[in-house]
Amino acid sequence: MEPNPIPLKGNWEKGWALDLNTIRQDAKENDLVLIKRTQIGEQLYQLKYFGNTKLLQPLGNIAADFISRNIMQFGLSVIIPAPPSKLDRSFQPVFKLAQHIGKKLNLIVDFDYLLKTEKTPQLLDIKDASQRKDILEGIFKVKDDRYQGKNILLFDDLYSSGETLKAITSTLKSEGKAGQVFVLTLTKTRVNR
């Protein structure tokens, strides 16, 4: 499985999604929507919604290989996984994937540094970009400035509007005084909201 990297623009230094999440969506007569996903998109879907943990290794390996070829030369110090929006999920795929990537690349994965101060609704359901931005205002905090001047990889599974990653990047830079922040997501939605 080869990635099809897509550059992501934001307040970070460089960012990428490894591929689109879907190829197309077809509406049927009875309002049933058929979704055709990319290979990475389908594997992420199976991991995230059906708990198919056999897909951790192949997805993690693709991400680690991409990081090794495209981001490691920037002197990464740590991987920070984006906090999940759905806290009641017993299995957090972003955390497990980040853990796999960290082991493969011999990088620290810090699960406790970035704090989400309030529960937020699923942002995928909110179409209005300004509303998303308002919801995320002041939501993220960091514990301290342990990564002051250090380069960070911010990792997430899905890029939709980018508002969450932008809010986190702002926090890492302003409160955490991070050096450079790089972003990697497994997939990107076809349309930015």
C-alpha positions in Angstrom: 0.0 0.0 0.0 1.6 3.3 -1.2 0.6 6.6 0.3 -0.5 9.4 -2.0 0.6 12.4 0.2 -1.4 15.5 0.1 0.1 18.8 1.5 -1.9 20.4 4.3 -1.7 24.1 4.8 -2.0 25.6 8.3 0.0 27.4 11.0 2.5 24.5 11.1 5.8 24.4 9.2 4.8 21.5 7.0 1.9 19.0 7.0 0.6 16.1 5.0 -2.2 13.6 4.9 -1.0 10.2 3.6 -4.1 9.9 1.3 -7.7 11.0 0.8 -10.2 9.2 3.0 -12.7 8.5 0.2 -12.6 8.2 -3.6 -16.3 9.0 -4.1 -19.7 8.8 -2.5 -22.7 7.6 -4.5 -26.3 8.3 -3.5 -28.7 5.5 -4.1 -32.5 5.8 -4.7 -33.4 4.8 -1.2 -31.1 7.5 0.3 -28.4 4.9 1.2 -25.0 6.4 0.5 -22.3 4.1 -0.8 -18.8 5.2 0.1 -15.8 4.1 -1.8 -12.7 4.6 0.3 -9.0 4.7 -0.6 -7.0 1.7 0.7 -5.7 3.7 3.6 -9.1 5.2 4.2 -10.7 1.8 4.3 -8.1 0.4 6.7 -8.5 3.4 9.0 -12.3 2.9 8.9 -11.9 -0.8 9.8 -9.5 0.0 12.6 -11.4 2.9 14.1 -15.0 1.7 13.9 -14.7 -2.1 14.0 -11.6 -2.4 16.1 -9.6 -4.4 13.6 -6.3 -4.2 15.4 -4.5 -6.2 12.7 -4.4 -3.0 10.8 -2.4 -1.1 13.4 0.9 -2.4 12.1 0.4 -1.8 8.3 -1.0 1.7 8.9 1.7 2.5 11.5 4.4 1.3 9.2 3.2 3.4 6.3 3.1 6.5 8.5 6.6 5.7 10.0 8.1 5.2 6.6 6.7 8.5 5.4 8.0 10.3 8.5 11.4 8.7 8.1 11.7 9.9 4.5 10.1 13.3 4.8 10.1 14.6 8.4 12.9 13.1 10.5 15.5 15.3 8.9 13.9 18.3 10.7 15.1 16.8 14.1 11.9 15.7 15.7 12.0 15.3 19.4 8.5 13.9 20.1 5.2 12.8 18.6 2.1 14.4 20.1 -1.1 12.5 19.2 -4.2 14.7 18.9 -6.6 14.1 21.8 -9.6 12.1 20.8 -13.0 13.8 20.4 -14.8 10.6 21.4 -13.5 9.9 24.9 -15.8 6.9 25.6 -14.1 4.7 23.0 -12.2 2.0 24.8 -9.7 1.7 22.0 -8.1 5.0 20.9 -6.7 4.3 17.4 -4.7 7.6 17.2 -2.9 6.7 20.4 -2.2 3.2 19.4 -0.9 4.2 16.0 1.3 6.9 17.5 2.7 4.4 19.9 3.6 2.0 17.0 5.2 4.9 15.0 7.2 6.0 18.0 8.6 2.5 18.6 9.5 2.1 15.0 11.3 5.5 14.8 12.6 5.5 18.3 10.7 8.7 19.2 9.0 9.6 22.4 5.2 9.6 22.2 3.8 12.0 24.8 0.2 11.2 25.6 -0.1 13.5 28.7 1.5 16.7 27.5 -1.4 18.1 25.5 -4.6 18.6 27.5 -8.1 19.0 26.3 -9.8 21.1 28.9 -13.4 20.5 27.8 -15.3 17.8 26.0 -16.3 18.9 22.5 -18.9 17.6 20.0 -17.8 15.5 17.0 -16.5 18.3 14.7 -17.2 16.1 11.7 -20.9 16.9 12.2 -20.3 20.7 12.3 -20.2 22.2 8.8 -19.6 25.8 9.7 -15.9 26.6 9.9 -16.3 29.6 12.2 -18.5 27.5 14.6 -15.7 24.9 14.7 -13.1 27.5 15.4 -15.3 29.0 18.2 -15.8 25.6 19.8 -12.0 25.0 19.9 -11.1 28.4 21.3 -9.0 27.9 24.4 -9.8 24.2 24.6 -6.2 23.0 24.5 -3.5 23.5 27.1 0.0 22.1 27.7 1.4 20.9 31.0 4.6 22.9 30.8 7.3 24.0 28.4 9.3 20.7 28.4 9.4 20.9 24.5 10.5 24.5 24.4 12.5 25.0 21.2 12.0 21.3 20.3 10.5 20.1 17.0 7.2 18.3 17.3 5.2 15.9 15.1 1.5 16.4 15.7 -0.3 13.2 14.6 -4.0 12.6 13.9 -6.0 10.1 11.9 -8.3 12.4 9.8 -7.9 15.9 8.5 -11.3 17.6 7.8 -11.2 21.4 8.2 -7.9 21.5 10.0 -9.3 23.7 12.8 -8.4 21.2 15.6 -4.8 20.9 14.3 -4.5 24.6 14.0 -5.8 25.2 17.5 -3.3 22.6 18.9 -0.4 24.0 16.9 -1.2 27.5 18.3 -1.1 26.1 21.8 2.1 24.1 21.2 3.8 27.3 19.9 2.4 29.9 22.2 2.1 28.1 25.6 4.6 25.3 25.0 7.1 27.5 23.1 7.7 24.6 20.7 10.3 25.1 17.9 8.7 23.8 14.7 5.5 21.8 14.5 4.9 19.3 11.7 1.5 17.7 11.0 0.8 14.2 9.7 -2.7 12.6 9.3 -3.5 9.3 7.8 -6.3 10.7 5.6 -8.0 13.8 4.5 -11.6 14.4 3.7 -12.3 15.2 0.0 -13.8 18.6 0.9 -12.5 21.0 3.6 -15.4 22.2 5.7 
